[in-house]
Amino acid sequence: MSKIKFAKHHNFSQYTQMMARMPEDPQVIKNAKKDGKWHGWMADLRQKDLSHFDLSAYDPMDFDWDTLTKWPSSNKIPKGFNHKKVLETMKDPGLGVRYLHSLGLTGKGLNMAIIDARLPDHQEYHNNITLYEEFGDFSPEPEGSMHGAAVASIAVGKTVGVAPEAKLYYFAEQNILYETDKNGKPKLTFQNVVNSINRILQINETLPKDKKIQVISLSWNTVDEHEYLEQMRAAVQKCKDAGIFLNSTSCSHDYGLKSHGLCRDIFKDPNDVSAYSAPDWGAWHASEKTLYFPMEHRTTAAPQGYTDYTHYALGGWSWKQPFESALFLLARQINPTITPEHFWEIGLKTAFKRKGINIINPIKLVNVLSREMLFTLAHKKTLSADEKKHILNLKKWIKGTDRTPSKRTRTKGLRSLRTAAAIQKKKIAERKGLKK
């Protein structure tokens, strides 16, 4: 396999002033949220030098920051807020996903695709990328994107990801043209999205049956009126015919499957369902058939460096899509032929019912799907060697998910993951030493 040629790391120095928009009075943010005008990015601390700034009166739930943020002294930080601890804790996908990893449900041997912005290199997904291609003219903006780094790490990141051992086919597409319409707004194009989908379909035809791309994560819609709408509709149907789940933000339109994202409390354990709640926006998406997935307050790979991370207070559906897609991939590890519709059906049946919403319960989901698959294989007249091996895995997953693991059990199950992370960190340090 040829070496992946990633986009350049992003140099944010030219945007330092543009991003320094946090109001000096915290009441400005409080009033904006109260009036329904809060749009995020008003407390953007990424790469800021805040060493002489008093943050004590601000709500840290509004903060975006990264590993390059310079913080003030402890008496000028909100009470009880530890930025290092939160940055690390919020890498966890949450809701027991890491516990599933300890049982061997990691997406190993499976493939997914992402269509998004340009991708810079990062330790979270460096070894997961099978193919990286670009569609469009990126010459006016040649650097990698924060968006691409985030979605890739949420999907397959080693410590951030839902499916940390899955392989990723990544397609960077340019959807915002470097020109404006008559109203002065940037022009959009769906051509490169369509081209990316068709390229995935083309590649999939050449792959062996057990190496097919199972799901495409697209943090964009497929239904906007545009000159490529018919081609887009045709591409969506081709994905269905090929058995690929095209999980876009228009999933409710394309598959009849409704979902929304979750906010989570940075002061609580991300594996505790009480940490999650419906976000302040998007109430119109709520229904008894809407399935909710983690979305806001995620630490992800950052675009400016190979080992840098960013904590985002908001992510919107962009951060929801890769979580959904990667969890579907884990479902395909259990049942290679599961449909998106059945995944949603069992997801709703096993969901946590909390404050009127259905919160995805990965552990119960895995338990039910594993039992279904075991029943199917148990009633087959003849079994292949791979199916017999799979039965052993199914029994392990059923036993491991029969009871929701305690915090102590989760910690024990994560020791091997932490050891692997330590080894990876050591290798990176050694590699840097060789380069000097």
Contacts in CASP RR format, 6 or more apart in sequence:
PFRMAT RR
TARGET T0000
AUTHOR 0000-0000-0000
METHOD contacts of the structure
MODEL  1
MSKIKFAKHHNFSQYTQMMARMPEDPQVIKNAKKDGKWHGWMADLRQKDL
SHFDLSAYDPMDFDWDTLTKWPSSNKIPKGFNHKKVLETMKDPGLGVRYL
HSLGLTGKGLNMAIIDARLPDHQEYHNNITLYEEFGDFSPEPEGSMHGAA
VASIAVGKTVGVAPEAKLYYFAEQNILYETDKNGKPKLTFQNVVNSINRI
LQINETLPKDKKIQVISLSWNTVDEHEYLEQMRAAVQKCKDAGIFLNSTS
CSHDYGLKSHGLCRDIFKDPNDVSAYSAPDWGAWHASEKTLYFPMEHRTT
AAPQGYTDYTHYALGGWSWKQPFESALFLLARQINPTITPEHFWEIGLKT
AFKRKGINIINPIKLVNVLSREMLFTLAHKKTLSADEKKHILNLKKWIKG
TDRTPSKRTRTKGLRSLRTAAAIQKKKIAERKGLKK
1 130 0 8 1.000
4 121 0 8 1.000
4 129 0 8 1.000
4 131 0 8 1.000
4 132 0 8 1.000
5 132 0 8 1.000
6 119 0 8 1.000
6 120 0 8 1.000
6 121 0 8 1.000
6 132 0 8 1.000
6 144 0 8 1.000
7 118 0 8 1.000
7 119 0 8 1.000
7 120 0 8 1.000
7 138 0 8 1.000
7 142 0 8 1.000
7 143 0 8 1.000
7 144 0 8 1.000
7 145 0 8 1.000
7 172 0 8 1.000
8 120 0 8 1.000
8 142 0 8 1.000
8 143 0 8 1.000
8 144 0 8 1.000
9 120 0 8 1.000
9 121 0 8 1.000
9 143 0 8 1.000
9 144 0 8 1.000
9 303 0 8 1.000
9 304 0 8 1.000
9 305 0 8 1.000
9 306 0 8 1.000
10 120 0 8 1.000
10 143 0 8 1.000
10 144 0 8 1.000
10 145 0 8 1.000
10 146 0 8 1.000
10 303 0 8 1.000
10 304 0 8 1.000
11 143 0 8 1.000
11 304 0 8 1.000
12 19 0 8 1.000
12 46 0 8 1.000
12 47 0 8 1.000
12 304 0 8 1.000
16 47 0 8 1.000
16 48 0 8 1.000
19 44 0 8 1.000
19 46 0 8 1.000
19 47 0 8 1.000
19 48 0 8 1.000
20 44 0 8 1.000
20 48 0 8 1.000
21 41 0 8 1.000
21 42 0 8 1.000
21 44 0 8 1.000
22 42 0 8 1.000
22 43 0 8 1.000
22 44 0 8 1.000
22 45 0 8 1.000
23 29 0 8 1.000
23 42 0 8 1.000
26 57 0 8 1.000
26 58 0 8 1.000
26 59 0 8 1.000
28 42 0 8 1.000
29 38 0 8 1.000
29 42 0 8 1.000
29 43 0 8 1.000
29 58 0 8 1.000
29 59 0 8 1.000
29 62 0 8 1.000
30 59 0 8 1.000
32 38 0 8 1.000
32 39 0 8 1.000
32 42 0 8 1.000
33 280 0 8 1.000
36 280 0 8 1.000
38 280 0 8 1.000
40 62 0 8 1.000
40 64 0 8 1.000
40 313 0 8 1.000
40 314 0 8 1.000
41 64 0 8 1.000
41 314 0 8 1.000
42 62 0 8 1.000
43 58 0 8 1.000
43 62 0 8 1.000
43 63 0 8 1.000
43 64 0 8 1.000
43 313 0 8 1.000
44 64 0 8 1.000
45 63 0 8 1.000
45 64 0 8 1.000
45 65 0 8 1.000
45 69 0 8 1.000
46 64 0 8 1.000
46 65 0 8 1.000
46 66 0 8 1.000
46 68 0 8 1.000
46 69 0 8 1.000
46 310 0 8 1.000
47 66 0 8 1.000
47 68 0 8 1.000
47 69 0 8 1.000
47 304 0 8 1.000
48 65 0 8 1.000
48 69 0 8 1.000
48 70 0 8 1.000
49 70 0 8 1.000
50 69 0 8 1.000
50 70 0 8 1.000
50 71 0 8 1.000
50 72 0 8 1.000
51 70 0 8 1.000
51 71 0 8 1.000
51 72 0 8 1.000
51 73 0 8 1.000
52 72 0 8 1.000
53 72 0 8 1.000
53 76 0 8 1.000
54 72 0 8 1.000
54 76 0 8 1.000
55 71 0 8 1.000
55 72 0 8 1.000
55 76 0 8 1.000
55 77 0 8 1.000
55 78 0 8 1.000
56 75 0 8 1.000
56 76 0 8 1.000
56 77 0 8 1.000
56 78 0 8 1.000
56 79 0 8 1.000
57 78 0 8 1.000
58 78 0 8 1.000
59 78 0 8 1.000
60 78 0 8 1.000
60 81 0 8 1.000
60 83 0 8 1.000
60 86 0 8 1.000
60 266 0 8 1.000
61 265 0 8 1.000
61 266 0 8 1.000
61 297 0 8 1.000
61 313 0 8 1.000
62 313 0 8 1.000
63 83 0 8 1.000
63 311 0 8 1.000
63 313 0 8 1.000
64 310 0 8 1.000
64 311 0 8 1.000
64 312 0 8 1.000
64 313 0 8 1.000
64 314 0 8 1.000
65 83 0 8 1.000
65 87 0 8 1.000
65 310 0 8 1.000
65 311 0 8 1.000
66 302 0 8 1.000
66 304 0 8 1.000
66 308 0 8 1.000
66 309 0 8 1.000
66 310 0 8 1.000
66 311 0 8 1.000
67 87 0 8 1.000
67 302 0 8 1.000
67 307 0 8 1.000
67 308 0 8 1.000
67 309 0 8 1.000
67 310 0 8 1.000
68 304 0 8 1.000
68 308 0 8 1.000
69 83 0 8 1.000
71 77 0 8 1.000
71 83 0 8 1.000
77 83 0 8 1.000
80 267 0 8 1.000
86 266 0 8 1.000
86 299 0 8 1.000
86 311 0 8 1.000
87 299 0 8 1.000
87 309 0 8 1.000
87 311 0 8 1.000
88 299 0 8 1.000
89 266 0 8 1.000
89 269 0 8 1.000
89 270 0 8 1.000
89 299 0 8 1.000
90 264 0 8 1.000
90 266 0 8 1.000
90 270 0 8 1.000
90 297 0 8 1.000
90 298 0 8 1.000
90 299 0 8 1.000
90 311 0 8 1.000
91 159 0 8 1.000
91 160 0 8 1.000
91 299 0 8 1.000
91 309 0 8 1.000
92 98 0 8 1.000
92 270 0 8 1.000
92 271 0 8 1.000
93 154 0 8 1.000
93 160 0 8 1.000
93 161 0 8 1.000
93 162 0 8 1.000
93 270 0 8 1.000
93 294 0 8 1.000
93 323 0 8 1.000
94 270 0 8 1.000
94 271 0 8 1.000
94 294 0 8 1.000
95 270 0 8 1.000
95 271 0 8 1.000
95 273 0 8 1.000
95 276 0 8 1.000
95 294 0 8 1.000
95 359 0 8 1.000
95 360 0 8 1.000
95 361 0 8 1.000
95 362 0 8 1.000
95 363 0 8 1.000
96 271 0 8 1.000
96 362 0 8 1.000
96 363 0 8 1.000
96 405 0 8 1.000
96 410 0 8 1.000
97 161 0 8 1.000
97 162 0 8 1.000
97 327 0 8 1.000
97 362 0 8 1.000
98 271 0 8 1.000
98 410 0 8 1.000
98 414 0 8 1.000
98 417 0 8 1.000
99 271 0 8 1.000
99 363 0 8 1.000
99 405 0 8 1.000
99 409 0 8 1.000
99 410 0 8 1.000
99 413 0 8 1.000
99 414 0 8 1.000
100 330 0 8 1.000
100 362 0 8 1.000
100 363 0 8 1.000
100 366 0 8 1.000
100 401 0 8 1.000
101 164 0 8 1.000
101 414 0 8 1.000
101 417 0 8 1.000
102 410 0 8 1.000
102 413 0 8 1.000
102 414 0 8 1.000
102 416 0 8 1.000
102 417 0 8 1.000
103 396 0 8 1.000
103 397 0 8 1.000
103 400 0 8 1.000
103 401 0 8 1.000
104 393 0 8 1.000
104 397 0 8 1.000
105 330 0 8 1.000
105 333 0 8 1.000
105 334 0 8 1.000
105 366 0 8 1.000
105 397 0 8 1.000
106 163 0 8 1.000
106 164 0 8 1.000
106 165 0 8 1.000
106 166 0 8 1.000
106 330 0 8 1.000
107 163 0 8 1.000
107 164 0 8 1.000
107 165 0 8 1.000
107 166 0 8 1.000
107 329 0 8 1.000
107 330 0 8 1.000
107 333 0 8 1.000
108 165 0 8 1.000
108 166 0 8 1.000
108 333 0 8 1.000
109 165 0 8 1.000
109 166 0 8 1.000
109 167 0 8 1.000
109 211 0 8 1.000
110 163 0 8 1.000
110 166 0 8 1.000
110 167 0 8 1.000
110 214 0 8 1.000
110 329 0 8 1.000
110 332 0 8 1.000
110 333 0 8 1.000
111 130 0 8 1.000
111 166 0 8 1.000
111 167 0 8 1.000
111 168 0 8 1.000
111 169 0 8 1.000
111 207 0 8 1.000
111 211 0 8 1.000
111 212 0 8 1.000
111 213 0 8 1.000
111 214 0 8 1.000
112 155 0 8 1.000
112 156 0 8 1.000
112 163 0 8 1.000
112 166 0 8 1.000
112 167 0 8 1.000
112 168 0 8 1.000
112 169 0 8 1.000
112 213 0 8 1.000
112 214 0 8 1.000
112 215 0 8 1.000
112 216 0 8 1.000
112 217 0 8 1.000
112 325 0 8 1.000
112 326 0 8 1.000
112 329 0 8 1.000
113 168 0 8 1.000
113 169 0 8 1.000
113 170 0 8 1.000
113 171 0 8 1.000
113 200 0 8 1.000
113 213 0 8 1.000
113 215 0 8 1.000
113 216 0 8 1.000
113 217 0 8 1.000
114 148 0 8 1.000
114 151 0 8 1.000
114 152 0 8 1.000
114 155 0 8 1.000
114 168 0 8 1.000
114 169 0 8 1.000
114 170 0 8 1.000
114 171 0 8 1.000
114 216 0 8 1.000
114 217 0 8 1.000
114 218 0 8 1.000
114 322 0 8 1.000
114 325 0 8 1.000
115 171 0 8 1.000
115 173 0 8 1.000
115 193 0 8 1.000
115 196 0 8 1.000
115 197 0 8 1.000
115 200 0 8 1.000
115 216 0 8 1.000
115 217 0 8 1.000
115 218 0 8 1.000
115 220 0 8 1.000
116 145 0 8 1.000
116 147 0 8 1.000
116 148 0 8 1.000
116 151 0 8 1.000
116 152 0 8 1.000
116 170 0 8 1.000
116 171 0 8 1.000
116 172 0 8 1.000
116 173 0 8 1.000
116 217 0 8 1.000
116 218 0 8 1.000
116 219 0 8 1.000
117 144 0 8 1.000
117 145 0 8 1.000
117 147 0 8 1.000
117 148 0 8 1.000
117 172 0 8 1.000
117 173 0 8 1.000
118 134 0 8 1.000
118 138 0 8 1.000
118 143 0 8 1.000
118 144 0 8 1.000
118 145 0 8 1.000
118 148 0 8 1.000
118 172 0 8 1.000
119 129 0 8 1.000
119 132 0 8 1.000
119 144 0 8 1.000
119 145 0 8 1.000
119 148 0 8 1.000
119 149 0 8 1.000
119 152 0 8 1.000
119 170 0 8 1.000
119 172 0 8 1.000
120 143 0 8 1.000
120 144 0 8 1.000
120 145 0 8 1.000
120 149 0 8 1.000
120 303 0 8 1.000
120 304 0 8 1.000
120 305 0 8 1.000
121 306 0 8 1.000
122 149 0 8 1.000
122 152 0 8 1.000
122 153 0 8 1.000
122 301 0 8 1.000
122 302 0 8 1.000
122 305 0 8 1.000
122 306 0 8 1.000
122 307 0 8 1.000
122 308 0 8 1.000
123 158 0 8 1.000
123 301 0 8 1.000
123 306 0 8 1.000
123 307 0 8 1.000
123 424 0 8 1.000
123 428 0 8 1.000
124 152 0 8 1.000
124 153 0 8 1.000
124 156 0 8 1.000
124 157 0 8 1.000
124 158 0 8 1.000
124 159 0 8 1.000
124 160 0 8 1.000
124 161 0 8 1.000
124 300 0 8 1.000
124 301 0 8 1.000
125 152 0 8 1.000
125 153 0 8 1.000
125 156 0 8 1.000
125 157 0 8 1.000
125 158 0 8 1.000
125 168 0 8 1.000
125 301 0 8 1.000
126 306 0 8 1.000
128 152 0 8 1.000
128 156 0 8 1.000
128 157 0 8 1.000
128 164 0 8 1.000
128 165 0 8 1.000
128 166 0 8 1.000
128 167 0 8 1.000
128 168 0 8 1.000
129 152 0 8 1.000
129 167 0 8 1.000
129 168 0 8 1.000
129 170 0 8 1.000
130 167 0 8 1.000
130 168 0 8 1.000
130 169 0 8 1.000
131 169 0 8 1.000
131 170 0 8 1.000
131 203 0 8 1.000
132 170 0 8 1.000
132 171 0 8 1.000
132 172 0 8 1.000
133 170 0 8 1.000
133 171 0 8 1.000
133 172 0 8 1.000
133 196 0 8 1.000
133 199 0 8 1.000
134 171 0 8 1.000
134 172 0 8 1.000
134 173 0 8 1.000
134 174 0 8 1.000
135 171 0 8 1.000
135 172 0 8 1.000
135 173 0 8 1.000
135 174 0 8 1.000
135 192 0 8 1.000
135 195 0 8 1.000
135 196 0 8 1.000
135 199 0 8 1.000
136 173 0 8 1.000
136 174 0 8 1.000
136 192 0 8 1.000
137 174 0 8 1.000
137 178 0 8 1.000
138 172 0 8 1.000
138 174 0 8 1.000
140 178 0 8 1.000
141 178 0 8 1.000
143 303 0 8 1.000
144 303 0 8 1.000
145 303 0 8 1.000
146 302 0 8 1.000
146 303 0 8 1.000
146 310 0 8 1.000
147 219 0 8 1.000
147 318 0 8 1.000
148 172 0 8 1.000
148 303 0 8 1.000
149 300 0 8 1.000
149 301 0 8 1.000
149 302 0 8 1.000
149 303 0 8 1.000
150 298 0 8 1.000
150 300 0 8 1.000
150 301 0 8 1.000
150 310 0 8 1.000
150 312 0 8 1.000
150 315 0 8 1.000
150 318 0 8 1.000
150 319 0 8 1.000
151 217 0 8 1.000
151 219 0 8 1.000
151 318 0 8 1.000
151 319 0 8 1.000
151 321 0 8 1.000
151 322 0 8 1.000
152 168 0 8 1.000
152 170 0 8 1.000
152 301 0 8 1.000
152 322 0 8 1.000
153 160 0 8 1.000
153 161 0 8 1.000
153 300 0 8 1.000
153 301 0 8 1.000
154 160 0 8 1.000
154 161 0 8 1.000
154 162 0 8 1.000
154 298 0 8 1.000
154 300 0 8 1.000
154 319 0 8 1.000
154 322 0 8 1.000
154 323 0 8 1.000
154 326 0 8 1.000
155 161 0 8 1.000
155 162 0 8 1.000
155 163 0 8 1.000
155 166 0 8 1.000
155 168 0 8 1.000
155 217 0 8 1.000
155 322 0 8 1.000
155 323 0 8 1.000
155 325 0 8 1.000
155 326 0 8 1.000
156 162 0 8 1.000
156 163 0 8 1.000
156 164 0 8 1.000
156 165 0 8 1.000
156 166 0 8 1.000
156 167 0 8 1.000
156 168 0 8 1.000
156 326 0 8 1.000
157 164 0 8 1.000
157 301 0 8 1.000
158 164 0 8 1.000
158 420 0 8 1.000
158 421 0 8 1.000
158 424 0 8 1.000
159 417 0 8 1.000
159 421 0 8 1.000
160 298 0 8 1.000
160 299 0 8 1.000
160 300 0 8 1.000
160 301 0 8 1.000
161 326 0 8 1.000
162 322 0 8 1.000
162 323 0 8 1.000
162 326 0 8 1.000
162 327 0 8 1.000
162 329 0 8 1.000
162 330 0 8 1.000
163 326 0 8 1.000
163 327 0 8 1.000
163 329 0 8 1.000
163 330 0 8 1.000
166 326 0 8 1.000
166 329 0 8 1.000
169 200 0 8 1.000
169 203 0 8 1.000
169 213 0 8 1.000
171 196 0 8 1.000
171 199 0 8 1.000
171 200 0 8 1.000
173 192 0 8 1.000
173 193 0 8 1.000
173 195 0 8 1.000
173 196 0 8 1.000
174 189 0 8 1.000
174 192 0 8 1.000
175 188 0 8 1.000
175 189 0 8 1.000
175 190 0 8 1.000
175 192 0 8 1.000
175 193 0 8 1.000
175 220 0 8 1.000
176 186 0 8 1.000
176 187 0 8 1.000
176 188 0 8 1.000
177 186 0 8 1.000
177 187 0 8 1.000
177 188 0 8 1.000
177 189 0 8 1.000
179 186 0 8 1.000
179 187 0 8 1.000
180 186 0 8 1.000
180 187 0 8 1.000
181 187 0 8 1.000
188 224 0 8 1.000
188 226 0 8 1.000
189 226 0 8 1.000
189 228 0 8 1.000
190 224 0 8 1.000
190 226 0 8 1.000
190 227 0 8 1.000
190 228 0 8 1.000
190 229 0 8 1.000
190 231 0 8 1.000
190 232 0 8 1.000
191 228 0 8 1.000
193 218 0 8 1.000
193 220 0 8 1.000
193 222 0 8 1.000
193 228 0 8 1.000
193 232 0 8 1.000
194 228 0 8 1.000
194 231 0 8 1.000
194 232 0 8 1.000
194 235 0 8 1.000
197 216 0 8 1.000
197 232 0 8 1.000
197 235 0 8 1.000
197 236 0 8 1.000
197 238 0 8 1.000
197 239 0 8 1.000
197 246 0 8 1.000
198 235 0 8 1.000
198 238 0 8 1.000
200 213 0 8 1.000
200 216 0 8 1.000
200 244 0 8 1.000
201 235 0 8 1.000
201 238 0 8 1.000
201 239 0 8 1.000
201 242 0 8 1.000
201 244 0 8 1.000
203 213 0 8 1.000
204 212 0 8 1.000
204 213 0 8 1.000
204 242 0 8 1.000
204 244 0 8 1.000
207 213 0 8 1.000
212 244 0 8 1.000
213 244 0 8 1.000
214 244 0 8 1.000
214 245 0 8 1.000
214 328 0 8 1.000
214 329 0 8 1.000
214 332 0 8 1.000
215 244 0 8 1.000
215 245 0 8 1.000
215 246 0 8 1.000
215 247 0 8 1.000
215 325 0 8 1.000
215 328 0 8 1.000
215 329 0 8 1.000
215 332 0 8 1.000
216 239 0 8 1.000
216 244 0 8 1.000
216 245 0 8 1.000
216 246 0 8 1.000
216 247 0 8 1.000
216 248 0 8 1.000
216 325 0 8 1.000
217 247 0 8 1.000
217 321 0 8 1.000
217 322 0 8 1.000
217 324 0 8 1.000
217 325 0 8 1.000
217 326 0 8 1.000
218 246 0 8 1.000
218 247 0 8 1.000
218 248 0 8 1.000
218 249 0 8 1.000
218 321 0 8 1.000
219 248 0 8 1.000
219 249 0 8 1.000
219 317 0 8 1.000
219 318 0 8 1.000
219 319 0 8 1.000
219 321 0 8 1.000
219 322 0 8 1.000
220 248 0 8 1.000
220 249 0 8 1.000
221 248 0 8 1.000
221 249 0 8 1.000
221 250 0 8 1.000
222 232 0 8 1.000
222 233 0 8 1.000
222 235 0 8 1.000
222 236 0 8 1.000
222 246 0 8 1.000
222 248 0 8 1.000
222 250 0 8 1.000
222 253 0 8 1.000
222 254 0 8 1.000
223 229 0 8 1.000
223 250 0 8 1.000
223 253 0 8 1.000
223 254 0 8 1.000
226 232 0 8 1.000
235 246 0 8 1.000
236 246 0 8 1.000
236 254 0 8 1.000
239 245 0 8 1.000
239 246 0 8 1.000
240 246 0 8 1.000
245 325 0 8 1.000
245 328 0 8 1.000
245 340 0 8 1.000
246 254 0 8 1.000
247 321 0 8 1.000
247 324 0 8 1.000
247 325 0 8 1.000
247 328 0 8 1.000
247 340 0 8 1.000
248 254 0 8 1.000
248 321 0 8 1.000
249 317 0 8 1.000
249 321 0 8 1.000
251 257 0 8 1.000
251 258 0 8 1.000
251 259 0 8 1.000
251 340 0 8 1.000
252 258 0 8 1.000
252 259 0 8 1.000
255 340 0 8 1.000
255 341 0 8 1.000
257 291 0 8 1.000
257 340 0 8 1.000
257 341 0 8 1.000
257 344 0 8 1.000
258 285 0 8 1.000
258 287 0 8 1.000
258 289 0 8 1.000
258 290 0 8 1.000
258 291 0 8 1.000
259 285 0 8 1.000
259 290 0 8 1.000
259 291 0 8 1.000
259 292 0 8 1.000
259 293 0 8 1.000
259 320 0 8 1.000
259 324 0 8 1.000
260 278 0 8 1.000
260 279 0 8 1.000
260 282 0 8 1.000
260 285 0 8 1.000
260 286 0 8 1.000
260 290 0 8 1.000
260 291 0 8 1.000
260 292 0 8 1.000
260 293 0 8 1.000
260 320 0 8 1.000
260 357 0 8 1.000
261 278 0 8 1.000
261 279 0 8 1.000
261 292 0 8 1.000
261 293 0 8 1.000
261 294 0 8 1.000
261 295 0 8 1.000
261 296 0 8 1.000
261 316 0 8 1.000
261 317 0 8 1.000
261 320 0 8 1.000
262 276 0 8 1.000
262 277 0 8 1.000
262 278 0 8 1.000
262 279 0 8 1.000
262 292 0 8 1.000
262 293 0 8 1.000
262 294 0 8 1.000
262 295 0 8 1.000
262 296 0 8 1.000
262 359 0 8 1.000
263 276 0 8 1.000
263 277 0 8 1.000
263 278 0 8 1.000
263 279 0 8 1.000
263 280 0 8 1.000
263 295 0 8 1.000
263 296 0 8 1.000
263 297 0 8 1.000
264 270 0 8 1.000
264 275 0 8 1.000
264 276 0 8 1.000
264 277 0 8 1.000
264 294 0 8 1.000
264 296 0 8 1.000
264 297 0 8 1.000
265 274 0 8 1.000
265 275 0 8 1.000
265 276 0 8 1.000
265 277 0 8 1.000
265 297 0 8 1.000
266 297 0 8 1.000
268 274 0 8 1.000
268 275 0 8 1.000
269 275 0 8 1.000
269 407 0 8 1.000
270 294 0 8 1.000
271 407 0 8 1.000
271 410 0 8 1.000
273 352 0 8 1.000
273 354 0 8 1.000
273 359 0 8 1.000
273 361 0 8 1.000
274 354 0 8 1.000
276 292 0 8 1.000
276 294 0 8 1.000
276 354 0 8 1.000
276 359 0 8 1.000
277 354 0 8 1.000
277 355 0 8 1.000
278 286 0 8 1.000
278 292 0 8 1.000
278 355 0 8 1.000
278 357 0 8 1.000
279 295 0 8 1.000
279 296 0 8 1.000
279 316 0 8 1.000
286 356 0 8 1.000
286 357 0 8 1.000
288 358 0 8 1.000
289 348 0 8 1.000
290 357 0 8 1.000
290 358 0 8 1.000
291 344 0 8 1.000
291 347 0 8 1.000
291 348 0 8 1.000
291 351 0 8 1.000
291 358 0 8 1.000
291 360 0 8 1.000
292 351 0 8 1.000
292 357 0 8 1.000
292 358 0 8 1.000
292 359 0 8 1.000
292 360 0 8 1.000
293 320 0 8 1.000
293 323 0 8 1.000
293 324 0 8 1.000
293 327 0 8 1.000
293 360 0 8 1.000
294 319 0 8 1.000
294 320 0 8 1.000
294 323 0 8 1.000
294 360 0 8 1.000
295 315 0 8 1.000
295 316 0 8 1.000
295 317 0 8 1.000
295 319 0 8 1.000
295 320 0 8 1.000
295 323 0 8 1.000
296 312 0 8 1.000
296 313 0 8 1.000
296 314 0 8 1.000
296 315 0 8 1.000
296 316 0 8 1.000
296 319 0 8 1.000
297 311 0 8 1.000
297 312 0 8 1.000
297 313 0 8 1.000
298 311 0 8 1.000
298 312 0 8 1.000
298 315 0 8 1.000
298 319 0 8 1.000
299 309 0 8 1.000
299 310 0 8 1.000
299 311 0 8 1.000
299 312 0 8 1.000
300 309 0 8 1.000
300 310 0 8 1.000
300 312 0 8 1.000
300 319 0 8 1.000
301 308 0 8 1.000
301 309 0 8 1.000
301 310 0 8 1.000
302 308 0 8 1.000
302 309 0 8 1.000
302 310 0 8 1.000
306 428 0 8 1.000
307 428 0 8 1.000
312 319 0 8 1.000
327 360 0 8 1.000
327 362 0 8 1.000
327 365 0 8 1.000
328 338 0 8 1.000
328 340 0 8 1.000
328 343 0 8 1.000
330 362 0 8 1.000
330 366 0 8 1.000
331 338 0 8 1.000
331 343 0 8 1.000
331 365 0 8 1.000
331 366 0 8 1.000
331 369 0 8 1.000
332 338 0 8 1.000
334 366 0 8 1.000
334 369 0 8 1.000
334 370 0 8 1.000
334 373 0 8 1.000
334 394 0 8 1.000
334 397 0 8 1.000
335 369 0 8 1.000
335 372 0 8 1.000
335 373 0 8 1.000
335 376 0 8 1.000
338 369 0 8 1.000
346 365 0 8 1.000
346 368 0 8 1.000
346 369 0 8 1.000
346 372 0 8 1.000
347 358 0 8 1.000
347 360 0 8 1.000
347 361 0 8 1.000
347 365 0 8 1.000
348 358 0 8 1.000
349 368 0 8 1.000
350 361 0 8 1.000
350 364 0 8 1.000
350 365 0 8 1.000
350 367 0 8 1.000
350 368 0 8 1.000
351 358 0 8 1.000
351 359 0 8 1.000
351 360 0 8 1.000
351 361 0 8 1.000
352 358 0 8 1.000
352 359 0 8 1.000
352 360 0 8 1.000
352 361 0 8 1.000
353 359 0 8 1.000
363 401 0 8 1.000
363 404 0 8 1.000
363 405 0 8 1.000
364 401 0 8 1.000
364 404 0 8 1.000
366 397 0 8 1.000
366 401 0 8 1.000
367 397 0 8 1.000
367 398 0 8 1.000
367 401 0 8 1.000
367 402 0 8 1.000
370 394 0 8 1.000
370 397 0 8 1.000
370 398 0 8 1.000
370 401 0 8 1.000
371 394 0 8 1.000
371 398 0 8 1.000
373 390 0 8 1.000
373 394 0 8 1.000
374 391 0 8 1.000
374 394 0 8 1.000
374 395 0 8 1.000
374 398 0 8 1.000
377 383 0 8 1.000
377 387 0 8 1.000
377 390 0 8 1.000
377 391 0 8 1.000
377 394 0 8 1.000
378 391 0 8 1.000
380 387 0 8 1.000
383 391 0 8 1.000
END
